[in-house]
Amino acid sequence: MEERKPLIAGNWKMNLDIGDAVNLVRSIGASLAAGGTDREVLIAPPFTSLQAVKEAIGDSRIFLAGQNMHWEMKGAYTGEISGRMLQQVGCTHVILGHSERRTLFRETSNMVDLKVKSAVLLGLIPIVCIGESLEERESDRTFAVLEDQLNASLQNFRADELMPGSTILAYEPIWAIGTGKTATPEQAQEVHAFIREWIEKTFGQVPAREVRILYGGSVKPSNIEELMSMPDIDGVLVGGASLKADQFIPIIHYGT
């Protein structure tokens, strides 16, 4: 069985102007060119920086992702971006259902499901985010909440009884995003194991072995090795620490 290759992904959110974005990706690319890592690296800049960042990536081994997309290919959706538009600027992946989209912009799991279906139809790899609030965790509802999110956010996969092995899931406990709090490696592993069991129960053993599950929530150089030592954590989705080369590059090269 081929091992799941670790994926280190940076979600830049609404940060960095174009010049800073280009400088950062060049630093990341130079660190990868120097060798010493077999893991995959992905970045998700703001929409306005995608074209410039793609040009700066050049031949570097860096994947480019959109932070969101609409499920329609085109139309009267002011302020939205389609998956096809993401592809035109060189994106291969797209982040969907991030907790900030769910909470701040009221995106439902059913909306996320439509986006996942559209992304896969186009050949974009979806990074589907799920996570519970502090209140939900403290009331012992973590697994119930995550199962509901998985069932609804991947409803089209369930209807087809097929989950592409290239799909990426990201567990991001809402209470740990940007707060400085991080789930312990053991807490994260417990949830990741639950997610993998759900995949196996719903889609079978093959996708359960193939699908990568990332952890996101105050990931930094000081905790990356512990997190990545867990058997069901296949990578990380990094927020604030992905905005600075001196923090993100050590995360990429953890353990080397």
N, C-alpha and C positions, 0 to 999 in steps of 0.2 A: 504493500500500500504506500502510495506516495504521500509524504508528509505535507501538511498544510503550511505553505510558506508564510512566515510572519509578515504582516503589513503594518507599516507605520504611516498613519495618515494625519495630516495637519488641516484643521478647519479654521481658516483665518477669519471667518465671520465678517463683520463690517469694520475691518481694520486694514491698515496699510494703504498708502497711496501707490500709484503705479510704479514710481521710481523705487520706493522701498520694497515693493513686492518683487520687482525684477532683481534688485540686489540680493534679496534673501534667497530667491530660487537659484541664483548663480552660486551663492555660497554652498547651498545644499548640493548642487550638481558637482561642484569641485570636490566636496567631501566624498561623494560617491565614486567619482573618477579615481580617487586615491586608493580605492579598493577597501577590503577588510570587512565587507558585509554581503550576505546573500539574501537579505530581506528586501521586500518591495516597499517603495516609498510613494506616497500620494499627497498632493496638496489641493486644497479647495479655496482659491482666492475669490474675492468679490467679482461679480459679473464684469465690472468695468475694467478689471485687470487681466481677464482670461487671455485675451489675444496677445498682450505684451508678455505675459508669463509663459505662454506656449512658445513664443519665439525665443525667449530666454532659456527655456528648457533645452531646446536644440536636440542633441543626441543623448542627453542625460537620461538615466534610467529613472525617470520620475513620471508618474501618472498624474493626469489633470482631471479634476472633478468640479462639477457645478455644486453649489450649495443647496439648490432647490430647482424645481422645474414644474411647469403646468402639464397636465395630462393630455391636453389637446395639442395638435401639431401646429395650428395657426388659428387666428381669429380675433375677435373683438375682446381681448383680455388685457386691458391697459395695465402696464406695469409688470406683466408676466414674461417668462422666457420658456420656450418650448425645448424639448429634448433634442429636436433636430438642430435648433440654434446652438445648443451646447456642442453638438457634434461638429458643427461647422467651424468652431474655434478650437477644435482638437480635444475636447473632453472625451474620456472613455468611461468615466464613472459619474454618478450623481448621488449626493446625500439626500435622503428622503425621510420625513417624519422626525426630524430633530426636535428635541423637547421644546426648544425655543419657538419652532414653527407650531407645535401643538398647543403650547400654552399662551404665547403672546399673540399668535395670529389665528388661533382657534381652528387649526387644521385637525380634522378628525381622522381616525384610522381608515375610514372608508375612502376619504380623499387620498390618503397615502397609498391605498391599494390601487386606485386608478392610476396614480403616478408610477407605481412599480410596474403595472401592466404595460403602460406606454413606454417606459424606459427599456424594458426587456424586448418589446416589439422592435424598437429601434436598434437594439444591440448595445445599449448602455448598461453598465453593471450598476445595479442599485445598491447603495449602502443604507439599509433600512434600520432606523434607530427606534429603540424602545427603552422605557425606563419608568421607575416609580417615584412618587414624591416622598418627602420625609414622613408626612402623615400616613401615607399608605404603607410605608415600611414599618413604622412604629405600631400600626394596627395589624401587623402580620398579614398584610394583603399583597405583598410583593409578587408572589407567584401567580395569584389570581389576576392581578392587574396585567402582568406581562403576558399571560396566556390569552387574555382578552385582546391585547394589542396585537399579538402575533396572529391570532385567528382572523381578526378584521383587517389588519394591514396586508395580509397575504391571502386574502379570500380568493383571488383569482388563481393563485397557485393551488389552493386547496380544491377549487372547483375542477381544475385540470388534473389534480392528483400528481402534480409534477413541480418540483422546486429545482431550478437550475443550480448546478453545483458552484457556479461562479458567483451566485448571490452572496452578499456580505451582510451580516447582521451586526449591529452595534448596541451593546448594552450600556446605557448612560443613566445611572441613577440621578434623577433631577437634583437631589439634595447635595450632590458632589460636583455639579458643574459650576465652575468659576467661584466656588466657595472656599477652596483650599482644603476641604474635607475630601477624603478619598476612601472608597470602600477598601477594607483590608483585602489582601490577596485571597484570603479564605472566603470572605463574603462574595467577592467577584467570582471566584471559581464556583461557588455553590450555585450562583445564578446562571453562569455560563453552562454548567453541567445540566441544569434544568432546561435551558434553551435547546441544547443538543438533544436531550431526551425527547423534547417536543418535536424537533425535526424528525427524529427517527420514528416516533409514534405516528406522525402525520404523513411523512413522505418516504420513510424507509431508511435502511442502513447506509446506502450509497451517499445520498446528500448529507446525511448526518456526519459522515466521515469527511466530506469534501467542503462543506460550507464553513467559511471562516467567521468567527465571532470576535469582534473587537470590544475592548473595554474603553470607555471614555468617562472622564470626571477627575479633573485636577491631576492629570498625569504629568510627571516631571522627572528630571534625571535621577532624582533620589529614590523614586519608587518603581521605575520601569523594570529593573531586573527582577524584583520580587513578583511583580504582576506577570511578567512573561515566563516565570518559572512554573506557572500553573498550567496543567495539561489541556484545559479547554479555552484558554485565552490565546487567541491567534494573532493578536496585534492590538494596537491602541488607536483611538481617535482623539487627537490632542488639540486643545483649544489654545489657551493663552501661551503655553510654552512653545507652541509652533510658530510664534510671531518673532522669535529672536533666534538667530543662528546659534548663539552660544548655549542655548537651551535645547533647541530642537535637534541639532546635529548629535549631541551626546545621547539623546533618546534613540535616534536612528541607529547609532553604533553601540547600543547597550551590549555589554558582555564581551566586547572586543578589546 
